Amino acid sequence: MFCDLSRPIETGMPTYPGDPDVTLSPDATHAEDGYATSELRTGSHAGTHVDAPRHTLADGEPIDVVDVGAFALDARLVDLAGALDAREPIRAAALPDPSDVRESCDLLVVRTGWEMRWGTGRYRDHPYLTEAAAERCRAAGVGVGLDTFGPDPTPAGVDTDGETEGLTTDDETTDGTPAHDVLLGAGLPIVENLRGLDGPPERFRLYAFPLRLRDGDGSPVRAVAEWEA
């Protein structure tokens, strides 16, 4: 059985604060040209995507040289939906012990339930991994997939009226990208902005193949889960 876990790429879709806007518009049309092509303008981290080590590490590998097999992953679902508050840190204890996952999977897919806030300012207020939680993943040799903008806190954005969107309270947010750095520094995959995580079972196969962007720091993907019915 297959399940599409990716966001549609479309004009005006949510993007990480400060990232380029996405537009998908006709270039040639059947009415005018007898065929159809489109122009796509997007950042490399729009929608459901994977990060390359180059994303947060200046000397990290770009996406086009990461082995393609690294994006066909044995995944284990960690369902924390309903158990997390806005901007709540996901601590190491919330994740499986390394001895329980080492050599049995490649990726922990953390379902926070935040996908329901997609398209709103509150999507930025997602839970995030503590650095210790990321270290736990590194110790187990597994990457992370999430239904959020990423494993680190996302700053509040500004809407078209200049108003702040998302929480700006002084909670336990951190500076920099510590979870990204821990995972990408170990060459472990990060898959972001997943959706539909109420569909797959606890164990499934995840395919998240990126575009072969030369020297790319990440790429949108068509994330697909597969499991035996």
N, C-alpha and C positions, 0 to 999 in steps of 0.2 A: 504494500500500500504506500502511496505517496501523498505528501501534504506540502503545499507551498507555504513557506514561512517568511516570505519576503514582501516588502512594501512595494506598491506600484510606483514607478517613476513617472511623475506628472508635474505640470506647471504649478508653481505655488506650494509644493509640498513642504512640510516642516524640514528645517535644516538646523544644524548646530549653530548657536549664536555666533555670528561673524563669518560663517561659511557662505559661499556663493549661493544665490538663489537658483532654483531649477526652472528651466523653461523647456518645453517640448512643443514645437510649433511646425505647421506644414511648411515644406520647402517647395516641393512640386506636388501638383494635384492631378487627379484623373480628369477633372473638368478642363483644366488649362493645359496640361502637359501629356495626358494619356497614361500617366503612371504616378505613383505616390512615393515621395521621400520626405523625411522630416529632419529638422535641425534640433539637436539636443545640446543644451548648455547646462553643465552640472559640475559641482565639485566632486572630488574623488571620494568623499565620505558621505555622499547623499544616500538617504534611504537605508535599506539593508545592505551592509557592506562589511568587508574585512579590512583590518589594519595590517600594514606591513611594518616591520621593525623600523623602517625609515621614518615612520609617522612621528615618533617622539624621540628617536635616537639618531643623532646626526650621522653616525657611522653605521647605522643599521641597514640591513639588506632591503633593496627596493622590491616591490611586489612582483616584478617580472622575472626575478631570479630565484624567488622562493619556489621550492619544488612543488609541482602541481599536485602531487599526492598529499601534500599537507592540507589540502582543502577538501579531502574526502575523509570524514571523521566519524569515529565511533563515539556517540554522544550519550551522556547520562543527564536526565532532567532532574533539576533540584527545584521543586515547586515551593516557593515562598510567598505566593500570591495570597493576599489577605493578612499576612503576618508582618508587613512592613509599612512604616509611616513615611511621609514625604521627607526626603533627604536623610533617611535613616541609614547609618552605616551597616553593611552586611559583614559581620565579623567572621573570623576563621571558624569558630565553633558552629556556624550555620551551614558549613560545607562538609562534605564527607571527609573522613579521615584519609590521609594519603594512602594508607595501607589498604583501604577499601576500593580505591580506584586505580592505583598504579598498575599499569599494563592491562587494565580492563576497559579503559576508554581513553579518548584523546581530548575530549571536550566536556566540560560541565556547562550545561545550558541552564542558566538561572532564570526562572520565571518569577518576576517581581509583581506582575499584574499591571505594570505601568503602561502597557500597550493600549489600554482603554482610554488613556489620556492623550493619545496621539492627536495632533492638530490643535491642542490647547497649550496655553502658557504653563500649565501644571505638569506637562510632560517633562519640562526641564528639572522638576523637583524630584527626580527619581532617586531611589536608594542607590548606593554605590558600594564597591568593595573597599574595605580597609586595606592598607598595605600588607598587614598580617594575613588577610584572607588571600590576597594575591600570592604571597609567599607560600601559603599552604598549597595553592594550585601548582606553583613552581616545584615544590617538593614532591608533588604527585606526578609531575610531568604532563599536566593537562592544561589546555587553554580554557577560555571562557566565552560563552555566548550569552547575550542578554537581550531583553525586550525593552531596552533603554538606549539613550544616546551613547552610553559607554560605561566602563567600569569605574571611572572617576567622576566626581561631582561635576555637573554642568552649571555654568554661571547663569544667572537670570538674564533674559534678553530684553530688548526694547521693541515695543510694537510700533505700528506706523504712526501713532499719535504721540510717540515719545514717552509713553508710559512703560514702567517696568513690568515685565511679565514674569511670573514665577516668584517663589519665596526669596527674600533677601535677608532673612533672619540669620543671626550669628549662631549657627548650629555647628555640627562637628565636621564641616567641610574642610578640605585640605588644599594647600597650594600645590601647583604643579600637576604632574600626571603620574603619581607613584605607582598605581596599579598597572597602568599601561607599561611603565618602564620595567617593572618586575617581570611581567609576562612577555613583552616583546624582547626584552633583554635576554630571555632564555629561548627565544625563537618559538614561543607558544602562540597559537592562533587566538585572535579576538574577533568575534562576529557580533555586530551591533545592530540595533533596531529590528530585531526579529519580531514576528507576530504569529498569532495562531498557536501559541505554546500550550493551549488546552487540548490540542489534538493528538500529538504523539504520545506513545507510552513512555515509561521511564527510560527504556533503552531503545535507541534508534540510530540509524546512519544519517549523517548530515552531509550534504554536498553543498559547497559554497565557493564555486569557482569564480575567481576574479577575471576581469579584463586584463590582458597582457600590456599594461601601461608601462612604457619605457621609463625606468627610474621612478616609478610611481610609489607614493606613500600609502596607498590603499586603493580600493576599488569597489564600486557597487557589485552586488552578486545576486543571482537568483538562488536563494537558499531553499533547499528542498530536503524534507525528511523522508526517509524510507524505513519501513519495518514490515515484518511478516504479519498478515492479518490473522 
